[in-house]
């Protein structure tokens, strides 16, 4: 197993899953569309380079890390709607 490719794929997939997890409900469809586009690019890369084992291991690692993040942080700090966010120090 090539650890360099595994690391890059794991980081990329983790960031994709994290961004989808922390997207507000109104924007989930757009985030899913972007995630599917990038997932297709990753799929084509793995077929071209023949790094299927690294890709599956990276996907499992990314899912595990995102699950841990959700378990310890995301569950207690849900994503707020952009309508509810208030900026401190803004005079309007």
Phi and psi restraints in degrees (range 20) as a CNS / XPLOR table:
assign (resid 1 and name C) (resid 2 and name N)
       (resid 2 and name CA) (resid 2 and name C) 1.0 -84.9 20.0 2
assign (resid 2 and name N) (resid 2 and name CA)
       (resid 2 and name C) (resid 3 and name N) 1.0 110.3 20.0 2
assign (resid 2 and name C) (resid 3 and name N)
       (resid 3 and name CA) (resid 3 and name C) 1.0 -70.4 20.0 2
assign (resid 3 and name N) (resid 3 and name CA)
       (resid 3 and name C) (resid 4 and name N) 1.0 -27.4 20.0 2
assign (resid 3 and name C) (resid 4 and name N)
       (resid 4 and name CA) (resid 4 and name C) 1.0 -66.0 20.0 2
assign (resid 4 and name N) (resid 4 and name CA)
       (resid 4 and name C) (resid 5 and name N) 1.0 -47.8 20.0 2
assign (resid 4 and name C) (resid 5 and name N)
       (resid 5 and name CA) (resid 5 and name C) 1.0 -66.6 20.0 2
assign (resid 5 and name N) (resid 5 and name CA)
       (resid 5 and name C) (resid 6 and name N) 1.0 -40.1 20.0 2
assign (resid 5 and name C) (resid 6 and name N)
       (resid 6 and name CA) (resid 6 and name C) 1.0 -59.0 20.0 2
assign (resid 6 and name N) (resid 6 and name CA)
       (resid 6 and name C) (resid 7 and name N) 1.0 -45.4 20.0 2
assign (resid 6 and name C) (resid 7 and name N)
       (resid 7 and name CA) (resid 7 and name C) 1.0 -62.9 20.0 2
assign (resid 7 and name N) (resid 7 and name CA)
       (resid 7 and name C) (resid 8 and name N) 1.0 -46.4 20.0 2
assign (resid 7 and name C) (resid 8 and name N)
       (resid 8 and name CA) (resid 8 and name C) 1.0 -63.3 20.0 2
assign (resid 8 and name N) (resid 8 and name CA)
       (resid 8 and name C) (resid 9 and name N) 1.0 -44.5 20.0 2
assign (resid 8 and name C) (resid 9 and name N)
       (resid 9 and name CA) (resid 9 and name C) 1.0 -65.0 20.0 2
assign (resid 9 and name N) (resid 9 and name CA)
       (resid 9 and name C) (resid 10 and name N) 1.0 -40.5 20.0 2
assign (resid 9 and name C) (resid 10 and name N)
       (resid 10 and name CA) (resid 10 and name C) 1.0 -63.8 20.0 2
assign (resid 10 and name N) (resid 10 and name CA)
       (resid 10 and name C) (resid 11 and name N) 1.0 -42.8 20.0 2
assign (resid 10 and name C) (resid 11 and name N)
       (resid 11 and name CA) (resid 11 and name C) 1.0 -64.4 20.0 2
assign (resid 11 and name N) (resid 11 and name CA)
       (resid 11 and name C) (resid 12 and name N) 1.0 -45.6 20.0 2
assign (resid 11 and name C) (resid 12 and name N)
       (resid 12 and name CA) (resid 12 and name C) 1.0 -64.0 20.0 2
assign (resid 12 and name N) (resid 12 and name CA)
       (resid 12 and name C) (resid 13 and name N) 1.0 -45.6 20.0 2
assign (resid 12 and name C) (resid 13 and name N)
       (resid 13 and name CA) (resid 13 and name C) 1.0 -69.0 20.0 2
assign (resid 13 and name N) (resid 13 and name CA)
       (resid 13 and name C) (resid 14 and name N) 1.0 -36.9 20.0 2
assign (resid 13 and name C) (resid 14 and name N)
       (resid 14 and name CA) (resid 14 and name C) 1.0 -62.6 20.0 2
assign (resid 14 and name N) (resid 14 and name CA)
       (resid 14 and name C) (resid 15 and name N) 1.0 -43.3 20.0 2
assign (resid 14 and name C) (resid 15 and name N)
       (resid 15 and name CA) (resid 15 and name C) 1.0 -64.2 20.0 2
assign (resid 15 and name N) (resid 15 and name CA)
       (resid 15 and name C) (resid 16 and name N) 1.0 -41.2 20.0 2
assign (resid 15 and name C) (resid 16 and name N)
       (resid 16 and name CA) (resid 16 and name C) 1.0 -61.5 20.0 2
assign (resid 16 and name N) (resid 16 and name CA)
       (resid 16 and name C) (resid 17 and name N) 1.0 -48.0 20.0 2
assign (resid 16 and name C) (resid 17 and name N)
       (resid 17 and name CA) (resid 17 and name C) 1.0 -66.3 20.0 2
assign (resid 17 and name N) (resid 17 and name CA)
       (resid 17 and name C) (resid 18 and name N) 1.0 -37.4 20.0 2
assign (resid 17 and name C) (resid 18 and name N)
       (resid 18 and name CA) (resid 18 and name C) 1.0 -64.7 20.0 2
assign (resid 18 and name N) (resid 18 and name CA)
       (resid 18 and name C) (resid 19 and name N) 1.0 -43.5 20.0 2
assign (resid 18 and name C) (resid 19 and name N)
       (resid 19 and name CA) (resid 19 and name C) 1.0 -65.2 20.0 2
assign (resid 19 and name N) (resid 19 and name CA)
       (resid 19 and name C) (resid 20 and name N) 1.0 -37.2 20.0 2
assign (resid 19 and name C) (resid 20 and name N)
       (resid 20 and name CA) (resid 20 and name C) 1.0 -68.0 20.0 2
assign (resid 20 and name N) (resid 20 and name CA)
       (resid 20 and name C) (resid 21 and name N) 1.0 -38.7 20.0 2
assign (resid 20 and name C) (resid 21 and name N)
       (resid 21 and name CA) (resid 21 and name C) 1.0 -65.5 20.0 2
assign (resid 21 and name N) (resid 21 and name CA)
       (resid 21 and name C) (resid 22 and name N) 1.0 -36.7 20.0 2
assign (resid 21 and name C) (resid 22 and name N)
       (resid 22 and name CA) (resid 22 and name C) 1.0 -97.8 20.0 2
assign (resid 22 and name N) (resid 22 and name CA)
       (resid 22 and name C) (resid 23 and name N) 1.0 15.0 20.0 2
assign (resid 22 and name C) (resid 23 and name N)
       (resid 23 and name CA) (resid 23 and name C) 1.0 -85.6 20.0 2
assign (resid 23 and name N) (resid 23 and name CA)
       (resid 23 and name C) (resid 24 and name N) 1.0 140.2 20.0 2
assign (resid 23 and name C) (resid 24 and name N)
       (resid 24 and name CA) (resid 24 and name C) 1.0 -69.6 20.0 2
assign (resid 24 and name N) (resid 24 and name CA)
       (resid 24 and name C) (resid 25 and name N) 1.0 160.8 20.0 2
assign (resid 24 and name C) (resid 25 and name N)
       (resid 25 and name CA) (resid 25 and name C) 1.0 -61.3 20.0 2
assign (resid 25 and name N) (resid 25 and name CA)
       (resid 25 and name C) (resid 26 and name N) 1.0 -33.8 20.0 2
assign (resid 25 and name C) (resid 26 and name N)
       (resid 26 and name CA) (resid 26 and name C) 1.0 -69.7 20.0 2
assign (resid 26 and name N) (resid 26 and name CA)
       (resid 26 and name C) (resid 27 and name N) 1.0 -24.2 20.0 2
assign (resid 26 and name C) (resid 27 and name N)
       (resid 27 and name CA) (resid 27 and name C) 1.0 -106.0 20.0 2
assign (resid 27 and name N) (resid 27 and name CA)
       (resid 27 and name C) (resid 28 and name N) 1.0 8.8 20.0 2
assign (resid 27 and name C) (resid 28 and name N)
       (resid 28 and name CA) (resid 28 and name C) 1.0 -64.1 20.0 2
assign (resid 28 and name N) (resid 28 and name CA)
       (resid 28 and name C) (resid 29 and name N) 1.0 -36.1 20.0 2
assign (resid 28 and name C) (resid 29 and name N)
       (resid 29 and name CA) (resid 29 and name C) 1.0 -65.5 20.0 2
assign (resid 29 and name N) (resid 29 and name CA)
       (resid 29 and name C) (resid 30 and name N) 1.0 -42.2 20.0 2
assign (resid 29 and name C) (resid 30 and name N)
       (resid 30 and name CA) (resid 30 and name C) 1.0 -65.7 20.0 2
assign (resid 30 and name N) (resid 30 and name CA)
       (resid 30 and name C) (resid 31 and name N) 1.0 -42.2 20.0 2
assign (resid 30 and name C) (resid 31 and name N)
       (resid 31 and name CA) (resid 31 and name C) 1.0 -63.8 20.0 2
assign (resid 31 and name N) (resid 31 and name CA)
       (resid 31 and name C) (resid 32 and name N) 1.0 -38.3 20.0 2
assign (resid 31 and name C) (resid 32 and name N)
       (resid 32 and name CA) (resid 32 and name C) 1.0 -65.8 20.0 2
assign (resid 32 and name N) (resid 32 and name CA)
       (resid 32 and name C) (resid 33 and name N) 1.0 -40.3 20.0 2
assign (resid 32 and name C) (resid 33 and name N)
       (resid 33 and name CA) (resid 33 and name C) 1.0 -62.1 20.0 2
assign (resid 33 and name N) (resid 33 and name CA)
       (resid 33 and name C) (resid 34 and name N) 1.0 -46.5 20.0 2
assign (resid 33 and name C) (resid 34 and name N)
       (resid 34 and name CA) (resid 34 and name C) 1.0 -63.8 20.0 2
assign (resid 34 and name N) (resid 34 and name CA)
       (resid 34 and name C) (resid 35 and name N) 1.0 -38.8 20.0 2
assign (resid 34 and name C) (resid 35 and name N)
       (resid 35 and name CA) (resid 35 and name C) 1.0 -65.2 20.0 2
assign (resid 35 and name N) (resid 35 and name CA)
       (resid 35 and name C) (resid 36 and name N) 1.0 -39.0 20.0 2
assign (resid 35 and name C) (resid 36 and name N)
       (resid 36 and name CA) (resid 36 and name C) 1.0 -66.8 20.0 2
assign (resid 36 and name N) (resid 36 and name CA)
       (resid 36 and name C) (resid 37 and name N) 1.0 -36.4 20.0 2
assign (resid 36 and name C) (resid 37 and name N)
       (resid 37 and name CA) (resid 37 and name C) 1.0 -64.0 20.0 2
assign (resid 37 and name N) (resid 37 and name CA)
       (resid 37 and name C) (resid 38 and name N) 1.0 -47.0 20.0 2
assign (resid 37 and name C) (resid 38 and name N)
       (resid 38 and name CA) (resid 38 and name C) 1.0 -69.0 20.0 2
assign (resid 38 and name N) (resid 38 and name CA)
       (resid 38 and name C) (resid 39 and name N) 1.0 -32.0 20.0 2
assign (resid 38 and name C) (resid 39 and name N)
       (resid 39 and name CA) (resid 39 and name C) 1.0 -65.8 20.0 2
assign (resid 39 and name N) (resid 39 and name CA)
       (resid 39 and name C) (resid 40 and name N) 1.0 -36.9 20.0 2
assign (resid 39 and name C) (resid 40 and name N)
       (resid 40 and name CA) (resid 40 and name C) 1.0 -65.8 20.0 2
assign (resid 40 and name N) (resid 40 and name CA)
       (resid 40 and name C) (resid 41 and name N) 1.0 -39.2 20.0 2
assign (resid 40 and name C) (resid 41 and name N)
       (resid 41 and name CA) (resid 41 and name C) 1.0 -63.1 20.0 2
assign (resid 41 and name N) (resid 41 and name CA)
       (resid 41 and name C) (resid 42 and name N) 1.0 -40.5 20.0 2
assign (resid 41 and name C) (resid 42 and name N)
       (resid 42 and name CA) (resid 42 and name C) 1.0 -65.9 20.0 2
assign (resid 42 and name N) (resid 42 and name CA)
       (resid 42 and name C) (resid 43 and name N) 1.0 -41.8 20.0 2
assign (resid 42 and name C) (resid 43 and name N)
       (resid 43 and name CA) (resid 43 and name C) 1.0 -61.2 20.0 2
assign (resid 43 and name N) (resid 43 and name CA)
       (resid 43 and name C) (resid 44 and name N) 1.0 -43.6 20.0 2
assign (resid 43 and name C) (resid 44 and name N)
       (resid 44 and name CA) (resid 44 and name C) 1.0 -65.0 20.0 2
assign (resid 44 and name N) (resid 44 and name CA)
       (resid 44 and name C) (resid 45 and name N) 1.0 -38.6 20.0 2
assign (resid 44 and name C) (resid 45 and name N)
       (resid 45 and name CA) (resid 45 and name C) 1.0 -63.6 20.0 2
assign (resid 45 and name N) (resid 45 and name CA)
       (resid 45 and name C) (resid 46 and name N) 1.0 -43.3 20.0 2
assign (resid 45 and name C) (resid 46 and name N)
       (resid 46 and name CA) (resid 46 and name C) 1.0 -67.2 20.0 2
assign (resid 46 and name N) (resid 46 and name CA)
       (resid 46 and name C) (resid 47 and name N) 1.0 -36.2 20.0 2
assign (resid 46 and name C) (resid 47 and name N)
       (resid 47 and name CA) (resid 47 and name C) 1.0 -70.3 20.0 2
assign (resid 47 and name N) (resid 47 and name CA)
       (resid 47 and name C) (resid 48 and name N) 1.0 -38.5 20.0 2
assign (resid 47 and name C) (resid 48 and name N)
       (resid 48 and name CA) (resid 48 and name C) 1.0 -67.1 20.0 2
assign (resid 48 and name N) (resid 48 and name CA)
       (resid 48 and name C) (resid 49 and name N) 1.0 -44.7 20.0 2
assign (resid 48 and name C) (resid 49 and name N)
       (resid 49 and name CA) (resid 49 and name C) 1.0 -87.1 20.0 2
assign (resid 49 and name N) (resid 49 and name CA)
       (resid 49 and name C) (resid 50 and name N) 1.0 -15.3 20.0 2
assign (resid 49 and name C) (resid 50 and name N)
       (resid 50 and name CA) (resid 50 and name C) 1.0 70.0 20.0 2
assign (resid 50 and name N) (resid 50 and name CA)
       (resid 50 and name C) (resid 51 and name N) 1.0 41.2 20.0 2
assign (resid 50 and name C) (resid 51 and name N)
       (resid 51 and name CA) (resid 51 and name C) 1.0 -112.3 20.0 2
assign (resid 51 and name N) (resid 51 and name CA)
       (resid 51 and name C) (resid 52 and name N) 1.0 54.4 20.0 2
assign (resid 51 and name C) (resid 52 and name N)
       (resid 52 and name CA) (resid 52 and name C) 1.0 -67.2 20.0 2
assign (resid 52 and name N) (resid 52 and name CA)
       (resid 52 and name C) (resid 53 and name N) 1.0 -40.2 20.0 2
assign (resid 52 and name C) (resid 53 and name N)
       (resid 53 and name CA) (resid 53 and name C) 1.0 -64.7 20.0 2
assign (resid 53 and name N) (resid 53 and name CA)
       (resid 53 and name C) (resid 54 and name N) 1.0 -43.1 20.0 2
assign (resid 53 and name C) (resid 54 and name N)
       (resid 54 and name CA) (resid 54 and name C) 1.0 -64.1 20.0 2
assign (resid 54 and name N) (resid 54 and name CA)
       (resid 54 and name C) (resid 55 and name N) 1.0 -39.0 20.0 2
assign (resid 54 and name C) (resid 55 and name N)
       (resid 55 and name CA) (resid 55 and name C) 1.0 -66.8 20.0 2
assign (resid 55 and name N) (resid 55 and name CA)
       (resid 55 and name C) (resid 56 and name N) 1.0 -43.7 20.0 2
assign (resid 55 and name C) (resid 56 and name N)
       (resid 56 and name CA) (resid 56 and name C) 1.0 -66.9 20.0 2
assign (resid 56 and name N) (resid 56 and name CA)
       (resid 56 and name C) (resid 57 and name N) 1.0 -39.3 20.0 2
assign (resid 56 and name C) (resid 57 and name N)
       (resid 57 and name CA) (resid 57 and name C) 1.0 -66.7 20.0 2
assign (resid 57 and name N) (resid 57 and name CA)
       (resid 57 and name C) (resid 58 and name N) 1.0 -38.3 20.0 2
assign (resid 57 and name C) (resid 58 and name N)
       (resid 58 and name CA) (resid 58 and name C) 1.0 -66.3 20.0 2
assign (resid 58 and name N) (resid 58 and name CA)
       (resid 58 and name C) (resid 59 and name N) 1.0 -39.5 20.0 2
assign (resid 58 and name C) (resid 59 and name N)
       (resid 59 and name CA) (resid 59 and name C) 1.0 -64.3 20.0 2
assign (resid 59 and name N) (resid 59 and name CA)
       (resid 59 and name C) (resid 60 and name N) 1.0 -43.1 20.0 2
assign (resid 59 and name C) (resid 60 and name N)
       (resid 60 and name CA) (resid 60 and name C) 1.0 -65.0 20.0 2
assign (resid 60 and name N) (resid 60 and name CA)
       (resid 60 and name C) (resid 61 and name N) 1.0 -42.3 20.0 2
assign (resid 60 and name C) (resid 61 and name N)
       (resid 61 and name CA) (resid 61 and name C) 1.0 -64.2 20.0 2
assign (resid 61 and name N) (resid 61 and name CA)
       (resid 61 and name C) (resid 62 and name N) 1.0 -43.7 20.0 2
assign (resid 61 and name C) (resid 62 and name N)
       (resid 62 and name CA) (resid 62 and name C) 1.0 -63.6 20.0 2
assign (resid 62 and name N) (resid 62 and name CA)
       (resid 62 and name C) (resid 63 and name N) 1.0 -42.3 20.0 2
assign (resid 62 and name C) (resid 63 and name N)
       (resid 63 and name CA) (resid 63 and name C) 1.0 -64.3 20.0 2
assign (resid 63 and name N) (resid 63 and name CA)
       (resid 63 and name C) (resid 64 and name N) 1.0 -40.1 20.0 2
assign (resid 63 and name C) (resid 64 and name N)
       (resid 64 and name CA) (resid 64 and name C) 1.0 -64.4 20.0 2
assign (resid 64 and name N) (resid 64 and name CA)
       (resid 64 and name C) (resid 65 and name N) 1.0 -46.0 20.0 2
assign (resid 64 and name C) (resid 65 and name N)
       (resid 65 and name CA) (resid 65 and name C) 1.0 -64.5 20.0 2
assign (resid 65 and name N) (resid 65 and name CA)
       (resid 65 and name C) (resid 66 and name N) 1.0 -40.8 20.0 2
assign (resid 65 and name C) (resid 66 and name N)
       (resid 66 and name CA) (resid 66 and name C) 1.0 -68.5 20.0 2
assign (resid 66 and name N) (resid 66 and name CA)
       (resid 66 and name C) (resid 67 and name N) 1.0 -34.3 20.0 2
assign (resid 66 and name C) (resid 67 and name N)
       (resid 67 and name CA) (resid 67 and name C) 1.0 -64.5 20.0 2
assign (resid 67 and name N) (resid 67 and name CA)
       (resid 67 and name C) (resid 68 and name N) 1.0 -40.9 20.0 2
assign (resid 67 and name C) (resid 68 and name N)
       (resid 68 and name CA) (resid 68 and name C) 1.0 -64.2 20.0 2
assign (resid 68 and name N) (resid 68 and name CA)
       (resid 68 and name C) (resid 69 and name N) 1.0 -41.9 20.0 2
assign (resid 68 and name C) (resid 69 and name N)
       (resid 69 and name CA) (resid 69 and name C) 1.0 -61.5 20.0 2
assign (resid 69 and name N) (resid 69 and name CA)
       (resid 69 and name C) (resid 70 and name N) 1.0 -45.0 20.0 2
assign (resid 69 and name C) (resid 70 and name N)
       (resid 70 and name CA) (resid 70 and name C) 1.0 -64.0 20.0 2
assign (resid 70 and name N) (resid 70 and name CA)
       (resid 70 and name C) (resid 71 and name N) 1.0 -40.1 20.0 2
assign (resid 70 and name C) (resid 71 and name N)
       (resid 71 and name CA) (resid 71 and name C) 1.0 -64.2 20.0 2
assign (resid 71 and name N) (resid 71 and name CA)
       (resid 71 and name C) (resid 72 and name N) 1.0 -44.0 20.0 2
assign (resid 71 and name C) (resid 72 and name N)
       (resid 72 and name CA) (resid 72 and name C) 1.0 -93.5 20.0 2
assign (resid 72 and name N) (resid 72 and name CA)
       (resid 72 and name C) (resid 73 and name N) 1.0 -27.5 20.0 2
assign (resid 72 and name C) (resid 73 and name N)
       (resid 73 and name CA) (resid 73 and name C) 1.0 -122.9 20.0 2
assign (resid 73 and name N) (resid 73 and name CA)
       (resid 73 and name C) (resid 74 and name N) 1.0 -51.1 20.0 2
assign (resid 73 and name C) (resid 74 and name N)
       (resid 74 and name CA) (resid 74 and name C) 1.0 -64.4 20.0 2
assign (resid 74 and name N) (resid 74 and name CA)
       (resid 74 and name C) (resid 75 and name N) 1.0 -32.7 20.0 2
assign (resid 74 and name C) (resid 75 and name N)
       (resid 75 and name CA) (resid 75 and name C) 1.0 -67.0 20.0 2
assign (resid 75 and name N) (resid 75 and name CA)
       (resid 75 and name C) (resid 76 and name N) 1.0 -36.5 20.0 2
assign (resid 75 and name C) (resid 76 and name N)
       (resid 76 and name CA) (resid 76 and name C) 1.0 -91.2 20.0 2
assign (resid 76 and name N) (resid 76 and name CA)
       (resid 76 and name C) (resid 77 and name N) 1.0 -15.0 20.0 2
assign (resid 76 and name C) (resid 77 and name N)
       (resid 77 and name CA) (resid 77 and name C) 1.0 -126.4 20.0 2
assign (resid 77 and name N) (resid 77 and name CA)
       (resid 77 and name C) (resid 78 and name N) 1.0 78.7 20.0 2
assign (resid 77 and name C) (resid 78 and name N)
       (resid 78 and name CA) (resid 78 and name C) 1.0 -67.8 20.0 2
assign (resid 78 and name N) (resid 78 and name CA)
       (resid 78 and name C) (resid 79 and name N) 1.0 159.2 20.0 2
assign (resid 78 and name C) (resid 79 and name N)
       (resid 79 and name CA) (resid 79 and name C) 1.0 -70.4 20.0 2
assign (resid 79 and name N) (resid 79 and name CA)
       (resid 79 and name C) (resid 80 and name N) 1.0 128.6 20.0 2
assign (resid 79 and name C) (resid 80 and name N)
       (resid 80 and name CA) (resid 80 and name C) 1.0 -85.1 20.0 2
assign (resid 80 and name N) (resid 80 and name CA)
       (resid 80 and name C) (resid 81 and name N) 1.0 153.4 20.0 2
assign (resid 80 and name C) (resid 81 and name N)
       (resid 81 and name CA) (resid 81 and name C) 1.0 -73.9 20.0 2
assign (resid 81 and name N) (resid 81 and name CA)
       (resid 81 and name C) (resid 82 and name N) 1.0 149.7 20.0 2
assign (resid 81 and name C) (resid 82 and name N)
       (resid 82 and name CA) (resid 82 and name C) 1.0 -67.1 20.0 2
assign (resid 82 and name N) (resid 82 and name CA)
       (resid 82 and name C) (resid 83 and name N) 1.0 -18.4 20.0 2
assign (resid 82 and name C) (resid 83 and name N)
       (resid 83 and name CA) (resid 83 and name C) 1.0 -75.2 20.0 2
assign (resid 83 and name N) (resid 83 and name CA)
       (resid 83 and name C) (resid 84 and name N) 1.0 -25.1 20.0 2
assign (resid 83 and name C) (resid 84 and name N)
       (resid 84 and name CA) (resid 84 and name C) 1.0 -90.5 20.0 2
assign (resid 84 and name N) (resid 84 and name CA)
       (resid 84 and name C) (resid 85 and name N) 1.0 -11.9 20.0 2
assign (resid 84 and name C) (resid 85 and name N)
       (resid 85 and name CA) (resid 85 and name C) 1.0 -75.6 20.0 2
assign (resid 85 and name N) (resid 85 and name CA)
       (resid 85 and name C) (resid 86 and name N) 1.0 129.5 20.0 2
assign (resid 85 and name C) (resid 86 and name N)
       (resid 86 and name CA) (resid 86 and name C) 1.0 -117.3 20.0 2
assign (resid 86 and name N) (resid 86 and name CA)
       (resid 86 and name C) (resid 87 and name N) 1.0 134.4 20.0 2
assign (resid 86 and name C) (resid 87 and name N)
       (resid 87 and name CA) (resid 87 and name C) 1.0 -93.4 20.0 2
assign (resid 87 and name N) (resid 87 and name CA)
       (resid 87 and name C) (resid 88 and name N) 1.0 126.4 20.0 2
assign (resid 87 and name C) (resid 88 and name N)
       (resid 88 and name CA) (resid 88 and name C) 1.0 -76.4 20.0 2
assign (resid 88 and name N) (resid 88 and name CA)
       (resid 88 and name C) (resid 89 and name N) 1.0 135.1 20.0 2
assign (resid 88 and name C) (resid 89 and name N)
       (resid 89 and name CA) (resid 89 and name C) 1.0 89.0 20.0 2
assign (resid 89 and name N) (resid 89 and name CA)
       (resid 89 and name C) (resid 90 and name N) 1.0 3.3 20.0 2
assign (resid 89 and name C) (resid 90 and name N)
       (resid 90 and name CA) (resid 90 and name C) 1.0 -91.3 20.0 2
assign (resid 90 and name N) (resid 90 and name CA)
       (resid 90 and name C) (resid 91 and name N) 1.0 128.5 20.0 2
assign (resid 90 and name C) (resid 91 and name N)
       (resid 91 and name CA) (resid 91 and name C) 1.0 -99.6 20.0 2
assign (resid 91 and name N) (resid 91 and name CA)
       (resid 91 and name C) (resid 92 and name N) 1.0 75.2 20.0 2
